[in-house]
Amino acid sequence: MKTAGNEESDATSLQGTCRFCRSKLTNVLVDLGMSPLCESYVPAARLNSMEPFYPLCVFVCEQCRLAQLLDYVSPSEIFSEYAYFSSYSDSWLKHAKEYADMIIQRLGLRPEDQVIEIASNDGYLLKNFVEKGFKPLGIEPAANVAAVAMKKGVNSRVAFFGEALAKTLVAEGTRAKLLLGNNVLAHVPDLNDFVAGLKVLLAPDGTVTLEFPHLQRLMEGNQFDTIYHEHFSYFSLLAVERVLRHHGLKIHDVEELASHGGSLRLFAVHADADAAVPEGPRVTELRSREVKLGYDEPGIYKSFEAKVQETKRNLLEFLIEARRQGKTVAGYGAPGKGNTLLNYCGIRTDFLEYTVDRNPYKQGQFLPGTHIPIHEPERLKKTRPDYILILPWNLKREIATQLEYTREWGAKLVVGIPTLEVF
């Protein structure tokens, strides 16, 4: 973990403070150089236009241990028109359905109970509640994505969530028995405003569930490609617990999930509900584990960048050797994490001729920064590449099943994270 330089402009000084506790940020976890917004796909008409790049450098706050990027880009630039649609991942749809079934049973929810999801995307999750007779509300800032949810019968409000919107909803008579946010907390630049909104919107007897990538898994699994500008924060249980506690919310249970390379699912209630909802043993165990591993001390963060650099060298060595042997290499998927990996490693069409994606919204466009073309999956059958680099490595089993047909011409599958693997 490096220390950033002391010579700063006034503007940088204003940005270089912790988004939670406002302490000055000086300690660097990893610096991935300059990178474009990972979901800002480039249409052919704009290939010769200027493309903005921003620093991709993660700091760790010395006071509260929140890992975070600085605010170089406003949420409206990222999320108002968004290219990520959750419904194109079969495993994620399964995850959402299993969550809905579990939480309805666990909380004893009835159709008249208000369910609200923040960052509801294309309705991939709330549609499961609609099918069971609920009338859930989705809050989604990307109008193009919310429109898809509306077609599925998911009532959606196009807005960014925060304390002001929460107060508006309460004034309209809406409070949540279940308030959920899957993979949204990391996307929030104004963390205090967002969590304050959760407190306001949650019914007195309500439950908040939040899912997000776990910093411990990110570091242990060398998952640096999950770092991009859309993810403003990277949470340990210790850090997120401090944030929620500050705003009057208490974590009473936690699940460790396999999704996105290793995530946490938190269950939280109003702090004054302590007597009714005691802290569960999984919270106590995980908190103790993180303390023992050193996530509340600076030392553990110092060696991560060296692992990242070695991953870059290994992947480039493989691609250089493959190309020298005359082998062809294509990609599978066009996820945000893939764009971090490709831009950090400097991989362009000289190494990766093209990639494919099931999302029609991305097909015909080009990856940000690298300008690698995105085609429909059928392209693989036409060109028969020798190697296929799976960019969403967290879905490699699902994708490997989809690509069984590539065995007929002897293609091999490759992932670069957590370590280089050819199979």
Secondary structure, 3 states (H helix, E strand, C coil): CEECCCCCCHHHHHHCECCCCCCECCEEEEEEEEECCCCCCECHHHCCCCCCCEEEEEEECCCCCCEECCCCCCHHHHHCCCCCCHHHCHHHHHHHHHHHHHHHHHHCCCCCCCEEEECCCCCCCHHHHHCCCCCCEEECCCHHHHHHHHHCCCEEECCCCCHHHHHHHHHCCCCEEEEEEECCHHHCCCHHHHHHHHHHHEEEEEEEEEEEEEHHHHHHCCCHHHCCCCCCEEECHHHHHHHHHHCCEEEEEEEEECHHHCEEEEEEEEHHHCCCCCCCHHHHHHHHHHHHHCCCCCHHHCCHHHHHHHHHHHHHHHHHHHHHCCCCEEEECCCHHHHHHHHHHCCCCCCCCCEECCCCCCCCCECCCCCCEEECCCHHHHHCCCEEEECCHHHHHHHHHHCHHHHHHCCEEEECCCCCEEC
